[in-house]
Structures are given as C-alpha cells and as structure tokens.
Amino acid sequence: MERRTFSALGLTALTLAIPGGVRAQSPRPTPEDLERELPSPREIPPIGADLPETTPPQPSGVSESLFPGFHSQDVATSGATIRVLTKGKGPPLLLIHGHPETHVTWHKVASALVEAGYSVVLPDLRGYGDSSKPPYSQDSRNYSFRAMGQDLVEVMAHLGHAQFMAAGHDRGGRVLARMGLDHPDAIQKAALLDIAPTLTMYDDTSKEFATKYVWWFLQIQPAPMPEHLISLDPGYYLRDHLAVQGKTPGAVTPEAMAEYIRCYCCKGTIRAVCEDYRAAAGIDLDMDRADDKAGHKIKAPVLALWGAKGTVGQLWDVLATWRPKVEGPLEGHALPCGHLIPEEQPELVISEFRRFFAI
C-alpha cells in the first residue's frame, strides 16, 4: 500500500473515531441555508456584485410599519449627519444599536417604551444605517467610540435633552460606556447589553473567543483586505454573523433582515464597520488604558444584561468585568437567549428597562 493511501485511510479512521472529528462537525451554512433561516423580502446582491457607494433609499412605508408614529429626521453633528427616529413626551431614553444592525434592532421594544411614558430616541450610529459615513482617518479616529458618542450627545442636545437615560447593545453598549466616561453629567442611567469591557475582552483573548468572534480579528486588519472580502458577498457575511450570534430561531424578522441587508450591502457601510473595529482595537484601547490609569469610572448607575447562551456570558463573569469600571450602583443578570437580546427577548427587555429606568 502506498504511504499516502495509508495516511489518507488512517486520517479518515482517526476522524471517525474521535468525537468532534471532521464528520462530527457541522458544516458551515451555505448562502441558501442562511436565506431559509434568515429570510428577507428583499433580494441581496449576488456574489461579486458592484455594490453602491452608499445606502440605497428606504422603500416607502418600511419605517412606519416597524416604528408606527415615530418621526424621522437627520441631525447634523460636528462630525457626521445622524438619522434619528423619535416618539414620546416623557423622560428621554436613548437606544443605541450594534453591529451589523441599525436602529431597527429595537423595533420590538420601542413602541412599548413610548407607551410606558418615555421619549424614545433611536439613532443610527455614524457609518451605519442611513447616517453619514465619514471617510478613512488617522488611527481610524473617525469611528472611535468617543466620536460616535459625541454624535449622540449632540443629537440629544439638538432634541432638547441635556441629560438622558440610555441603553446600548453590542457596539452601542461600547459607545454608551465611553459616553459615561466622557459625558458623566449627561448620562443618568446606562443599560449595557451583552458586552464586557473592550479592553478586558481583548486582553483575555483565547482561541475560543477568537474563533467565535472572528469579526473582531478580521475587521481590524489593514484596509482594504477585510473590506474586499466582505464586499464579495456581504449578504452571506451579514446573515452568517446574525445566525452565529442569535440563539432564537425566527428572532430576526424578515422585515428587519431586509433593512439590515439594505444598509449593510454598500461600500460606505463596509468601510465604516471595518474602521469601527480598527478603532476599537487601537485608539479606543488607548483611551480605556488612560482612563484606568487615571481612575476614571462610569458614575451613572449601570444595568448589565447578557445572553446566557451567548459568547460573552459563557466566557466572562460579566458583572465582575464591569465592577472595576463603574463607580455608581451596578446590577445585572443573564437572559435566556443569545447575543441579539432586543430581538430574542423583547418582552424581558421591556420589563427590565421599565424597572431600571423607572420614571
């Protein structure tokens, strides 16, 4: 028997005998699998398509369907133009989305919070959704959490809110944590959804974390490599990301998925999301280290919620990671879901927010 034939047979036998071998592993989902799991009424660009430079216009009636009665406007800040939806007349509550989504991630909870008596504010972060997409910059500083947070403080001031409560999911939680440090007088209460501190997560990086959060390490690579790879098939990348993060089938509705596809599948957004992650792995960490050294902490009361089935909750003691970062009261617990908390467990989010942001 030839050596390579023996080796091949031996490898096959070995993989069949060992739990977790090649045949025991689930194959990566195909684009067709993901389309069935995360359907959308809107077509996605074919592989290798020439993507538009910026986000195509939203089809008529979509916003009113997802956010009935909300008012949409564009607010110019010192560094960007931010699309924001608003409704309500009570205490201001800012809800900040994460990657790879838009303000649409809050569509299952926003109206209920308005009915509960809050003035709800739903922005698209710079680079995301229908907000403007600043160009490349030194150290990716145009997409630092500080720059994103400054946008939102200016948006809230434009709306007449010098002080406000806020919740942030994923990247939005990281923006909110930075706002709690940079603008302590503005943030009255902060809810951070499914995140541990960025510096902690990078410093504690393990093989398991790097495997499960591959975008944290792909998107920080120098331009244009990650932009090029994502642009070849952004619909697959987007769907795969959400499928990996979510643990509740059907949580991302077809209507929401259509909006995520519309907003993500353009050159400007793909550039922005890579710059967002590059900043987080560079200039943002420098800011975090400087605050740690100076003893700066978040003064506002903080609620931390995380998915019991998600990577963050499984790899970190979430409350323990935030205790050194928070000066005010800190509370929190896991919810029975994955990472996409506002879409997987909207009723629990509404209940937690009504309690924590009690009027």
SULLINVEN-V436100 format. One record per residue. RES is the residue in one small letter. PSI is psi as a letter, one per 30 degrees, with the letter a starting at -180 (NA if undefined). NEAR is the number of other C-alpha atoms within 10 Angstrom. Layout:
# SULLINVEN-V436100
res: <RES,RES>
psi: <PSI,PSI>
near: <NEAR,NEAR>
This chain:
# SULLINVEN-V436100
res: <m,e,r,r,t,f,s,a,l,g,l,t,a,l,t,l,a,i,p,g,g,v,r,a,q,s,p,r,p,t,p,e,d,l,e,r,e,l,p,s,p,r,e,i,p,p,i,g,a,d,l,p,e,t,t,p,p,q,p,s,g,v,s,e,s,l,f,p,g,f,h,s,q,d,v,a,t,s,g,a,t,i,r,v,l,t,k,g,k,g,p,p,l,l,l,i,h,g,h,p,e,t,h,v,t,w,h,k,v,a,s,a,l,v,e,a,g,y,s,v,v,l,p,d,l,r,g,y,g,d,s,s,k,p,p,y,s,q,d,s,r,n,y,s,f,r,a,m,g,q,d,l,v,e,v,m,a,h,l,g,h,a,q,f,m,a,a,g,h,d,r,g,g,r,v,l,a,r,m,g,l,d,h,p,d,a,i,q,k,a,a,l,l,d,i,a,p,t,l,t,m,y,d,d,t,s,k,e,f,a,t,k,y,v,w,w,f,l,q,i,q,p,a,p,m,p,e,h,l,i,s,l,d,p,g,y,y,l,r,d,h,l,a,v,q,g,k,t,p,g,a,v,t,p,e,a,m,a,e,y,i,r,c,y,c,c,k,g,t,i,r,a,v,c,e,d,y,r,a,a,a,g,i,d,l,d,m,d,r,a,d,d,k,a,g,h,k,i,k,a,p,v,l,a,l,w,g,a,k,g,t,v,g,q,l,w,d,v,l,a,t,w,r,p,k,v,e,g,p,l,e,g,h,a,l,p,c,g,h,l,i,p,e,e,q,p,e,l,v,i,s,e,f,r,r,f,f,a,i>
psi: <k,l,e,e,e,e,e,e,e,e,e,e,e,e,f,f,f,k,k,g,a,e,f,f,k,k,l,k,k,l,e,e,e,e,e,e,e,i,l,k,f,k,l,l,k,l,k,g,l,j,l,l,e,l,k,l,k,k,k,k,f,e,e,e,e,e,i,k,f,k,k,k,l,k,k,k,a,f,f,l,k,k,k,k,k,l,k,l,g,a,k,k,j,k,k,k,l,a,k,h,a,a,f,f,f,g,f,f,f,e,e,e,e,e,f,f,g,l,j,k,k,j,l,k,l,k,f,l,b,g,l,l,i,l,l,l,l,k,g,g,f,f,g,l,f,e,e,e,e,e,e,e,e,e,e,e,e,e,f,g,j,f,k,l,l,l,k,k,k,b,e,e,e,e,e,e,e,e,e,f,e,f,i,f,f,e,j,e,l,k,k,j,j,h,l,l,k,e,e,e,e,e,f,g,k,l,e,e,e,e,e,e,h,e,f,f,f,e,f,f,l,k,k,g,e,e,e,e,e,e,f,e,i,f,e,e,e,e,e,e,e,e,e,e,e,k,g,j,k,f,e,j,l,e,e,e,e,e,e,e,e,e,f,e,h,l,e,e,e,e,e,e,e,e,e,e,e,e,e,e,g,c,e,e,e,e,e,e,e,e,e,e,e,f,g,k,l,k,f,l,k,k,k,k,k,l,k,f,g,l,e,e,f,f,f,l,j,e,e,e,f,f,e,f,f,k,e,a,k,k,l,l,l,l,l,i,a,b,e,i,e,f,f,e,i,e,e,e,e,e,e,e,e,e,e,e,h,k,NA>
near: <6,7,8,9,10,11,12,12,11,12,13,14,12,13,14,14,12,11,11,11,13,14,13,12,9,8,8,9,14,10,15,11,14,19,17,9,17,21,20,19,11,13,11,17,19,13,12,13,13,12,17,11,13,21,23,14,9,13,9,8,10,14,18,12,12,17,21,14,14,21,14,16,13,16,19,16,15,9,15,21,22,26,22,22,19,22,22,20,12,14,18,24,28,23,23,27,26,21,20,22,24,24,25,23,26,22,19,19,20,29,20,17,20,21,14,15,16,24,19,25,25,24,29,25,31,27,30,28,28,25,24,23,26,18,13,14,10,8,14,21,20,23,29,25,26,24,18,24,24,21,23,26,21,18,23,22,14,13,13,10,16,15,19,19,21,27,24,22,27,22,25,26,27,26,26,29,29,24,25,25,20,18,18,15,14,19,24,17,22,28,27,25,28,26,26,24,16,17,18,14,16,16,8,11,12,12,8,11,16,14,11,15,16,12,16,18,15,18,24,20,16,12,14,11,14,18,23,15,14,21,24,18,19,26,24,24,20,20,23,21,16,20,18,14,20,22,20,18,11,13,17,23,13,17,16,25,22,19,23,25,24,23,25,28,27,20,20,22,26,26,24,24,22,27,29,25,24,25,23,26,20,16,19,25,18,14,17,20,13,12,15,13,9,9,11,16,21,25,20,23,19,26,21,21,23,28,26,18,18,23,20,21,22,12,15,15,11,21,18,10,15,20,16,13,20,19,16,13,13,17,14,16,13,17,20,15,20,24,27,26,28,24,24,23,19,19,14,15,20,19,14,16,18,16,10,16,19,11,10>
